[in-house]
Amino acid sequence: MVDPLSLSDSVLILLAAVAGGAVNAIAGGGTLITFPMLTAIGIPAVAANVTNTVALSPGYLGGTLAQRGDLRGQRRRLWRMLPAGAVGGVLGGLLLLASGERLFRGMVPYLILLACGLLACQGRIRGWVAQRSGGAQNRDREWFASLPVFGAAIYGGYFGAGLSVIVLAVLGLVLDDNLTRLNALKQGIAFAVNVAAAVFFVFSGQVVWPAAAVMAIGALGGGVIGGRLAGRVRPDLLRRMVIGVGMVVAVMYLVR
């Protein structure tokens, strides 16, 4: 049972959601800000993760719509991979609820460190994908790509931070296409994973709805702010700041 949110708690998670939404719009990694804030105000780790997924999932729709032009000509490919992403997201959610509070809380610092590592490698992964991609499409590979996408989706449903980096790396490894199109495909898959997990979590009884409502408003506002600042803020600098915050948070979880 979670205590009712105080005004100060509501303000804290609202500010965290605004920051997380802006960071997601510019560089990615907003979960490393929002999830720790939920646990800091006293929400258990599993409920905090569930609430965070539900509250931030609409933001992925905006990202997908923003790149819909680059999804043209990829409809068949997208519909082959979306089921794998959705099913994997639900399976990850099931694993999260089955883990229980104690096990999941023990894994949190390592999941955060993993997410930090993925964000740190994001630039190199993008560069590798851009260098490797050539534009030729191989439909046999498209079917095969559903398998690693499914594995990445399980992680996304379980925790989520760094999911987009994993999916982009998987797509770059398996598919031959340009970075712009693969990035749009990645966005669509991440949307499917998060929405499927969020819908599953809605019926889990673990969502802290007052916190989710406050965060959803903050994340939407942060996404707008981030979109306007995207051309003025260096993504790599912001990413380093998020990684630094994540490392500090991971250490705090480890010493508790």
HELIX and SHEET records of a PDB file:
HELIX    1   1 LEU A    7  ILE A   26  1                                  20    
HELIX    2   2 THR A   31  ALA A   40  1                                  10    
HELIX    3   3 ALA A   45  ALA A   66  1                                  22    
HELIX    4   4 ARG A   68  LEU A   71  5                                   4    
HELIX    5   5 ARG A   75  ALA A  120  1                                  46    
HELIX    6   6 GLN A  122  ARG A  132  1                                  11    
HELIX    7   7 ARG A  139  TYR A  158  1                                  20    
HELIX    8   8 LEU A  163  VAL A  174  1                                  12    
HELIX    9   9 LEU A  179  VAL A  202  1                                  24    
HELIX   10  10 TRP A  209  LEU A  229  1                                  21    
HELIX   11  11 PRO A  235  VAL A  255  1                                  21    
END                                                                             
